[in-house]
Amino acid sequence: MCDAARAAREDETRMKQWNWRILAPLVAATFVFAGTAHAKINKERGNIVSTNWNTMKIELKSPNGRTKFWNVVRDCEVKFTDKTTEFPNPKLADLKAPMYIHFMFEEGTDLIQSIEVVEVGFQPAAGGPGVEEKAVVTNLDMTKGHIEVMMSPGGRKTFEVDPKSELAGVKQGDNVTLLIDRRGTQEVVTRITKEGGGALKRIRRP
């Protein structure tokens, strides 16, 4: 084989190898994208039993009466199709028992991607059963009936406490669980428990 032909053959081989080095990652990415795009999204429904946004879990009762804990993504989409004016900026903290919801999750997982509240089940202006949230007390005002806490997620928040007697025995630095009710657009703490002896105990009233 003459030198010119050999050189042309070598150039062709190098060109094929160079093209494959470029195309291989693109082909792999295409397969990954195709697998993600075809992931099946399932829809289920049920009533909220309890929520814990520290662990990003929600407990739901299915229409057949079975109760199960589900994980929730932190950027979960929340939508209300019932009493929408009462929840103008829907968020995870608005979800509480016994709301009836529809939710979407990826097949093969227990991870909820989006939630639609189709029946609130109570009058939001009158409060409701409430949602429990864990927090650390950073400040409190017995006279005004206010408590400031650090929540995760959520950061630092201040709540009105009703009745004020729930603040009895609470002090700065306490690890507490708050029962938070919605009254109109305001969130009000209606019960406070604090940790003691490794377990949650009700605060004794004078």
Steps between C-alpha positions, in 0.01 A plus 500: 500500500643839402577760765218728384240225527634391840487857628144542374395176673658612830330841475163329449555275803597796722193690381268212594660468845470878558136500394420213736665677795263791439188294429534244782410741786212638294363152438527412869325823599223424252435163663493656848259772385279245327482291816406804709248626247320167499481467882135433577323744732217352706208678666349402835261653752432496872443695821780661695554340841816685607797693360863549604690750287821448699522152353296590187245227566122496473268234636200425279191280527392346172132462398514135614606609850868404484748745655848557356791743539625667180813707435454847347748693285598837648387685187168315489234695312195573716168600345152561647187446292279536811478826700765655277443852634593378849837375375629767257862380523474124557794329665582180686432665837135549393443125478330346801256227601241411383551658156414274205772519237607368162875453463750404232803274550748317280425132450711274720559766766321642805610854411217750444570764235179708510187532715154632416257566784153423364314517834623697801253337740469790747450876511850655480383822670405294806840337519499125459657192651844658455843382388781399734843654436823451696703809589746658745383796711709813433284756685156542660275771639257383768317836504426513127467125472765466228764237443799523267650173379754362257348243264670271251391544231341839543762700691415746776128571551283678756152371588212619713419247772134444588442435785799681654508243780671264253817705557514398867826317569648574157841668486755606242696205360223243554440241228125510445223369280243761398143430394433768241150594387408733216253776581431689182842601370666471843669195651440462874665261746228329703713242685863472604682186610865487593760228524592364839662176604537391139129514422244765420307601809211739545588818685339512843269790563511692830 
